[in-house]
Amino acid sequence: MPTPQLIAFDADDTLWPNQPHFDAAEAEIHALLAPYGDPARLGEAIYAVQRRNMSLFGYGAKSFMLCIIEAALELSAGAVPGRDIQRVLELGKRLLSFPIEPLPGVPEALAALKQRGRPLMVFTKGDLFDQESKLARSGLGDFFDYVEIVSEKDEATYRRVLARHRVPPAAFVMVGNSLKSDVLPVARLGARAIHVPYHATWVHEEVPAEQLTGVNFQTAASMADVLALLA
C-alpha cells in the first residue's frame, strides 16, 4: 500500500475509554426513572429522545444531559421532582470531567508513528469544548499535527476535511472503533479504514452486518496491530 500522507485517529473509545462512562451514567438514570416507566424499555425511550434531538444538540455529554431531562419530563408527565433533575445535572457534569486515561498501547503506537515522521490527526465528532478538554486531559495532544472536531462524520465531512488538507483519499488512513463513523464513509471514499473494535458501543453507532458486505477495510485487535498494519 502507498505511504499515507495523513493518518487520523478517532478519539472516544479509540484513544481513550468513553462509552463505559455513559453506560454507567445511564444505569443510574434508569434507577432514577424506574418509577415512571417500564424498566425494560427505558433505554429505548431515552434513545428515542436522543435520536429526535441529534440535529439540534449533536453528540456528547451536554446533549445526553438535555435529552435525559426531556425524557424524564415526558415519562413522568412533568412530575419528576427537582432533586432528580439536579441528579441528572450532576451526572452530566461528571461526564464532562472524568479522568482521561489512554487505552493500552495508544501512547506507544502514536510515539512510534511520530518517530516515523507520519503526519497524525485526531478526527472526532461531538461538542467542541468537551472534545478539546478530553484531548487536553489525555496528555496525547503533542502527538498530533492536526485536530478536527466535527458535528458529523459522513462522506461529505471526510471529503471536505481531506480537501482542506490537500490529501487525496488514496493517501488517507482512518483508525477508529465505529463502523458507522470511522469505517463505512471512509471506505466509500476509497480511503483506507482500520477498524479497532471496542467492547462497548453506543446503539447509534451500530451497523447491520448486511451494510458491510463488499466494504473494504482492515480490522486490528489492538494498537500494536494498527502499528503493524501501518509499518
C-alpha positions in Angstrom: 0.0 0.0 0.0 1.2 3.6 -0.7 2.7 5.5 2.2 -0.1 7.6 3.8 0.1 11.3 3.7 -2.2 11.6 6.8 -3.2 9.1 9.5 -6.3 10.1 11.5 -7.5 8.6 14.8 -10.9 8.7 16.3 -10.9 9.8 19.9 -13.6 8.3 22.1 -13.2 4.5 22.6 -10.2 4.5 20.2 -7.7 6.6 22.1 -9.4 6.5 25.5 -12.5 4.9 27.1 -15.7 6.9 26.8 -18.8 4.7 26.3 -18.4 2.9 29.6 -18.7 6.2 31.4 -22.0 6.9 29.6 -23.2 3.4 30.2 -22.6 3.8 34.0 -24.4 7.1 34.0 -27.4 5.7 32.1 -27.6 2.8 34.6 -28.1 5.4 37.3 -30.6 7.2 35.1 -32.6 4.0 34.7 -32.8 3.6 38.5 -33.9 7.3 38.8 -36.6 7.0 36.2 -37.8 3.5 37.1 -40.9 4.8 38.8 -42.1 6.5 35.6 -42.0 3.7 33.0 -41.3 0.1 32.1 -37.7 -0.5 33.3 -37.2 -2.9 30.3 -38.0 -0.1 27.9 -36.3 2.9 29.5 -33.3 2.6 27.2 -35.5 2.7 24.1 -37.3 5.7 25.4 -34.1 7.6 26.2 -32.6 6.8 22.8 -35.8 7.9 21.0 -35.4 11.3 22.6 -31.7 11.4 21.7 -32.4 10.5 18.1 -35.1 13.1 17.9 -32.7 15.8 19.1 -29.5 15.0 17.3 -29.9 17.6 14.7 -30.3 20.2 17.5 -28.0 19.1 20.2 -25.4 17.0 18.4 -23.4 14.5 20.3 -21.7 14.4 23.7 -22.3 14.8 27.4 -24.3 18.1 27.2 -26.6 16.6 24.6 -27.0 13.5 26.7 -27.9 15.6 29.8 -30.5 17.6 28.0 -32.1 14.5 26.4 -32.3 12.8 29.8 -34.0 15.8 31.3 -36.5 15.8 28.4 -37.1 12.1 28.7 -37.7 12.4 32.5 -40.2 15.1 31.9 -42.0 13.1 29.2 -42.0 9.8 31.2 -43.2 11.5 34.4 -45.7 13.8 32.6 -43.9 16.7 34.2 -44.0 15.3 37.7 -40.3 14.5 38.1 -39.0 16.3 41.2 -36.3 18.9 41.1 -33.9 16.8 43.1 -34.0 14.2 40.3 -33.3 16.9 37.7 -30.4 18.0 39.9 -29.0 14.5 39.9 -29.1 14.4 36.1 -27.1 17.6 36.0 -24.6 16.2 38.4 -24.2 13.1 36.2 -23.7 15.3 33.1 -21.0 17.3 34.9 -19.3 14.1 35.8 -19.3 13.0 32.1 -17.7 16.4 31.3 -14.8 15.9 33.7 -13.9 12.3 34.2 -10.2 11.5 34.1 -8.9 10.5 30.7 -6.6 7.5 30.6 -5.3 6.4 27.2 -6.2 2.8 26.2 -3.4 0.2 26.3 -0.8 0.7 23.6 -2.1 4.1 22.4 0.8 6.3 23.6 3.4 3.8 22.3 1.8 3.5 18.9 1.5 7.2 18.5 5.1 7.7 19.6 6.3 5.1 17.0 4.3 6.7 14.2 5.5 10.2 15.2 9.1 8.9 15.1 8.5 7.6 11.6 7.5 11.1 10.6 3.9 10.3 9.8 1.5 13.3 10.0 -1.1 12.5 12.6 -4.6 13.8 13.2 -7.4 13.5 15.8 -10.6 13.3 13.8 -13.6 13.1 16.2 -17.2 14.3 16.4 -19.0 15.9 19.2 -19.1 19.1 21.3 -16.1 21.2 20.6 -15.3 22.2 24.2 -15.9 18.7 25.5 -13.6 17.0 22.9 -10.9 19.7 23.3 -11.0 19.2 27.1 -10.7 15.4 26.7 -7.7 15.7 24.4 -6.0 18.1 26.8 -6.7 15.8 29.8 -5.4 12.8 27.9 -1.9 14.1 27.6 -1.8 12.9 24.0 -2.1 16.3 22.3 1.6 16.7 21.4 1.5 13.6 19.2 -0.9 15.2 16.8 -0.2 17.7 14.0 -3.9 18.4 13.4 -7.2 18.2 15.3 -10.6 18.1 13.5 -13.7 18.2 15.7 -16.8 17.9 13.6 -20.6 17.7 14.2 -20.9 14.5 12.0 -18.6 12.0 10.4 -20.1 11.2 7.0 -18.7 11.1 3.5 -19.3 14.8 2.9 -17.4 15.7 6.0 -14.4 13.5 5.2 -14.3 14.8 1.7 -14.3 18.4 3.0 -11.6 17.9 5.5 -9.4 16.0 3.1 -9.8 18.8 0.5 -8.8 21.4 3.1 -5.6 19.4 4.0 -5.0 18.7 0.3 -4.8 14.9 0.9 -6.3 12.6 -1.8 -8.5 9.7 -0.3 -6.0 7.1 -1.5 -3.3 8.7 0.8 -5.6 8.9 3.9 -5.9 6.4 6.7 -8.7 6.5 9.3 -8.3 4.4 12.5 -11.4 4.1 14.8 -13.8 1.9 16.7 -17.0 2.9 14.9 -18.0 1.0 11.8 -20.7 3.7 11.1 -18.4 6.8 11.6 -14.8 5.6 11.1 -15.1 2.8 8.5 -18.1 3.0 6.1 -17.8 6.6 5.0 -14.0 6.3 4.7 -14.1 3.1 2.7 -16.8 4.5 0.4 -14.4 7.4 -0.5 -11.7 5.0 -1.5 -9.6 5.8 1.6 -8.1 3.2 3.9 -10.1 2.4 7.1 -8.7 0.4 10.0 -11.4 -0.8 12.5 -10.3 -1.3 16.1 -13.3 -2.8 17.9 -14.2 -1.7 21.4 -16.2 -3.8 23.9 -18.8 -1.1 24.4 -20.7 0.6 21.5 -23.4 3.1 21.6 -26.5 1.8 19.8 -26.4 4.8 17.4 -23.0 3.6 16.1 -24.1 0.0 15.4 -24.2 -1.2 11.8 -26.2 -4.1 10.4 -24.0 -6.8 9.0 -25.5 -6.6 5.6 -24.2 -3.0 5.2 -20.7 -4.3 5.5 -20.9 -6.6 2.5 -18.3 -5.7 -0.1 -16.8 -2.9 2.1 -13.1 -2.9 2.0 -11.5 -2.3 5.4 -9.0 -3.8 7.8 -9.5 -4.9 11.4 -7.0 -4.6 14.2 -7.4 -6.2 17.7 -5.0 -3.7 19.3 -3.0 -0.6 18.7 0.1 -2.8 18.3 -1.8 -4.4 15.4 -2.6 -1.0 14.0 1.1 -0.1 14.1 2.0 -3.3 12.3 -0.6 -2.6 9.6 0.9 0.9 9.1 4.5 -0.4 9.0 
